Amino acid sequence: MSTYTRPVQLLLCGLLLLTLAIATLNTLVPLWLAHEHLPTWQVGMVGSAFFTGNLIGTLMTGRLIKRMGFNRSYYIASLVFAAGCVGLGITVGFWSWMIWRFIAGIGCAMIWVVVESALMCSGTSRNRGRLLAAYMMVYYVGTVLGQLMVSKLSTELMHVLPWVTGLVLAAILPLLVTRIVNAHSEHQEATTIWPMLRLRQARLGVNGCIISGIVLGSLYGLMPLYLNHRGVSDAGIGFWMAVMVSAGIVGQWPIGRLADRFGRLLVLRVQVFVVIIGCFAMLSNAAMAPALFVLGAAGFTLYPVAMAWACEKVEHHQLVAMNQALLLSYTVGSLLGPTLTSMLMQSYSDSLLFIMIASVSFIYLLMLLRKAGQHPTPVAHA
């Protein structure tokens, strides 16, 4: 049986359209707020509202899938995200945009849980790794294309919202012609998120997802603002964000193969160390292209390796619950990262963006070094 069945292919097509919209808004929302002369801490709070919505959406989607199924849950998630997009055009303001980004965050998290869980239930122990790799590649390709669209198209609010909302609604169409069946619903009914978070053997993976959330949440939410304060144009910001995310695409397959061959522990330690190097390169005013490439290659590949670590520690019927737990951990990190970092940037300097990322990465590196003697190095199942 083919790994990439028709439902999987159509699901990934819908994900690509949704990711184009998500990436575009993640870059432009901070810039639109900056153009309205909102202080940095308010920009960070709007970003945190999005990730707070992610948190709520992650918690509620598992139950929604059990009651409504994958297809209907996907439709609902897309409509919630579309409502969050349309709301931005009603009025521009701190409180109103916090609410609409919160709603958009709920929709995005619902989409991620539905897609990831559907892929896991559609796969087997032999091809689930390939499905996860395809998911990450589609997500990052969509992110890069979204950044390139920012650099090439008009960035005016009312020019962007119509086609972004159209992309979200168009993403519903592929799943109208196929049906995704949850083949393991009986087992999943008895499996909850919280025991997954308490598994001692999966703790490094859970912690890695939290750190990944802090790193990527800060980069997505505050890197456009950092570049804007340095005088980079909107088109230039879209280009540099595309460079950073493209590095994550380039690094996916080689880092995945290295993790399979040498074990996830070694690869995680190297990745975190490279993130720290990338932060110091940005602080030292080195050439931006190689610095952002290094930072993106290590930072954007941290989540799948940490997630693979944790998923190897659970039984087959626990995979969906573990996926929700890891996405919840990532979301918590994404919520904390922009909130704390934006306050530090407001009070001191924009350089605190990279100091914060390097600091949390160093803490995780210490965890990896300390746990090295206590946990066997896992090797991915064939």
N, C-alpha and C positions, 0 to 999 in steps of 0.2 A: 504494500500500500504506500502511495506517495506521501512524503512528509508534508508537502505543501498542497493540501487538498483544496477543493474549490471554496469551501467556507473560510479556510485559513487565508487564501489569497484575497478574497473579497474583504475579509476583516482587516487585513493589512492595508488594502487600498483605502478603506474608510479612515484608518488610523493616520495614513499619510496626509489626507485632507485636513483632518482635525489638528495634526501637529503643525501644519502650515499656519493655521489660525492662531494656535497657542503661542508659537514662537514669535510671530509678528507682534502680538499684543504684549508679550513679556518684554520685548525690547522697546516698544513705542510708549507704553503707559508711563514708565518713569520719565521719558523725554517730554511727553505732553504735560505732565505735572511740573517738570522743571521749567517749561516754557510759560507756565502760569505763575512762576516765581514762588512755588511752594517750598518751604524749607526742607532740608535733606531728611530730617526725622519723619516728616509727614509722608514723603515719598517712600521711605522705608516701611512706614506703617501700612500704607496701601499695599505694598508688596507682601507684608505679613498677613494682611486680610485675605489675600489670595491663598496663601499657604494654610491659614486657619480653615478656610473652606475645604482645602485638600484633606485636612485632618477629619473634618466632619463627613465628607464624602467617602473617605476610606472606611470609616466605622460603619456607615449605614448601607454600603453597597452589597456586602455579603448577604445580608438578610433579603435585600431587594432581589438579588439573583435567585435565591431559593424560592421566592414567591412568584416572580415574574418571568424567570428564565433569562438567558443571555440576550436574545434579540430585543425583547421589550425593555430590558434594563439599559441596553445600548441606546435605544430611541430616546428614552427618558433623559439619559445623561447628556445626549447631544442637544436636546431641547433646552435643558437647564443652562448649558454652556452658551447656547445661542442667546438666551435671555440676558445673560451677563454681558454679552457683547453689545446688544442693542441698548441696554441701559446706560452705557457710557456716553451715548449721544444725547441723552435727555438733558443733562446739565453737568458742567465741569466744576467739581468741588471736592474737597477733602472727604467729607462725610459720605456724600452720595457715591463717590467712586470706591470708597472702602466697602460699601454695601454691595455694589455691583461686582467688584473684584472678588468679594467673598462668595457670591453666587456663582461666578465663573469658576472659582476654585473648587467648589463642590462638584460642578459638572465635569471638570477635568479629572478629578480623582475618581469619580464614578467611571469615566471612560477608561482610565488606566486599569482599574481593578477588573472591569468587565473584560477588556481585551487580554490582559495577562492571564486571568483565570480561564478564559475560553481557550487560549492557546495551550495552557497546561492540561486541560481536560481533553483537548483534541489530540494531544500527543501521547507518546509512550516513554518509558525510561530510556529508550534508545535514541529517540529523535527530539526529545524535549529541549536538549541543549541547542540544537539547530534552530528550533522554533524561537527560542529566547534570543539567539543571535540575530535572526531575521527581524524580530521585534525591535531590538535595539538599533539595528541598522536603519530600518524604516523610520524610526523615531528621530534619529540624528540626521538622516538625509532630509526629512521634512523640516527639521530645525534649521539646517543650513539654507535650504531653499527659502524658508521664511525670512532669514536674515538678508539673503540676496534680494528678495522682493522689497525689503525695506530700503536697501541701497539703490534700487533702480526705479521704484514707483514713488508717487507723491505720498508724503507722510502726514498730510493734513487729516485731522480727526475724521471729518465727515466724508473724506475721500476713501479712507481705509475701512471704516466700519461696515459699509454695504457689502464689499467683496469678502471681507472676513466672515461676516454672518452668512453669506451665501455659501462659502466653503463648508461651514459647520453643518448647514442644512443639507448640502450635497453629500456629506459624509454618511448620511442616513441611507442613501439610495442603495449602496452595495448590499447591505444586510436585508433589504426588502426582497431580494431574490434568492436568499439562502436561509438556512436555519442551522443554528449551532446548538447541539444537544449536550447537556451536562450528563455525562455518563457515570459520574461518581457522586450523584447527589445524596445517596443514602449515607455514604461515609462522611461527607462534608457536613451533614446535618448535626453529627455528634462532635465535630471538631470546631473549636473556637480559637480566637486570636490570642487571648491572654496566656494560655499555657505555652504557646510558641515563643512568646517574649521571655519566658522564664527558663527556657531550656539552657542549661549551663554549657552544653557542648556547642550550641549555636551562638553563644554570646558575642564572639568576635565578629560574626557576620552581622548581627543586629547592631552592634556598635559601629561597624563600618558603614552601614546604611545611614545611621544618624550623622556621622561625620561627612559622608557624601552629601547628605541633604544640606548641611551647613555650608559646605564648599560650593555646591552648585546653586543653592538658593541665593547665596551672596553674589556669585558671579552673574547669574541671570538677572537678579533684581537691582544690583548696584554697579555692575561694570558699565552699563550704558551711562549712568549718572557720572561715574568717574571720568569716562572719556569726554562727556559733555563739558565737565568743568575744566578739562584740559584744552578745550577749544575745538574738539573734533566735530565735524558736521554730522547731521543725522545719517546721510548716506555713508560717511566714513565709519560711523558707529556700527551700522549694519554690516559693513565689510569686515571690520575687526571681530565682531561677534561671530560672523561666518567662519573666519579663520580659526577661531578658538574651537568652535564646535566641529569643524572639519577635521581638526586634529583628533577629536574623539572618535570620529568615524574611521580614520586611518588606523588608529590604535586598537580598534575592537578585535579584529581577527587575530593579529599577532599576539596581543596580550592574552586572549582566550586560549590560544594554542600553548603559550608559555605556561599558563596556569595549569593546563592539562598535563604538561610534561614535567614541570618542576614543582608542582604543588601550589596551592593558593596562598599559603603563608608567605613564602618567599616573594611571590609576585606582589602581594599586598604591601609588604614592607618596602619593596622597590618603588611601587607606585606612590606611596605616601611620601617617601623621601624626594621623589621627583617633583611632587606638588610643592614641597617646601623650597626646592631649588627654583622652580618657576616663580614663586612669590618673591624670592630675593632678587631674581632677575628683573621683575617689574619694579621693585623698590630702587634698584640701582640705576634706573633709567637706561637699561640696555636696549638693544634693538627690539621694538615691540613685536615684530613678526615671530622671531624664534622664541621669545619669552612667552607669548600667548599660545604658541603651538605646543611648547613643552607643558604649560599649565593645562591646556585642553586635553592633550593626549593622556596625561595621568589622571586629571580630575574627572573627566567624563567617562572613564573606564573603571573607576573605583566601584561604583554601584553594582554592576553586573558580577564582578568578581566576588564582592562581599555577599551578594545575594546567592551566588552559586555555593559559597562556603556553607551558608545556613541551610539551603535546601538539601544538601547532601546529608544533613544530620537528622532528617525526618523521614517517616514512612510515606509511601506513595499517596495514601488517602489524606495526608496532612499537608500536601503541597499548596493547595489553595489557601488554607488558613495561614500557612507560613508566608505565602506571598502577600497576603493582607497585612500580616504583622510587620514584614519588612518594609512595605510601602508606608505603613503607619510610622515606623521608625524614621524613614527618609523624610516624611512630611513634618515630623516633629523637628528634625534638624533644619528643614527648609523654613520652618516658622521662626525658630530661634536665631538662625543666621542673619537674615536681613534686619531683624528687629534690633539686635545688639550691635551689629556692625554699623548700621545707619546712625545710631545714637553716638557711637564713638567717632564716626566720620564728622558728624555735626559738631561735636564738642572739640575735636582736636584737628584731625587732618584726613584728607581722602586716602592717604597712605595706610590708614588703619584697616582698609579693606584687605590688603594683602598680609598685613601683620596678623589680623584675626584668623585668616585662612591658614597661614603658616603655623600659628599657635595651636589650633585645634588638630591640625595634621600631626604636629609633633607629639601631642598627647596620645593620639591613636597609635603612632609609631612606638611609643613607650609601652602601650598595651600589647602590641604585637610582639615586641621583644620580651616582655615579661611573661607572656603566655606561651612563648615558644617551647619551653620545657615541659609545659603542662598539657599541651594539646598535640596529638600527632598531626603531621602534615597531611592534609587530605588530598587525594588524587581523584579527579572526576571519574565517574563510572563511564565505561566505554559505551 
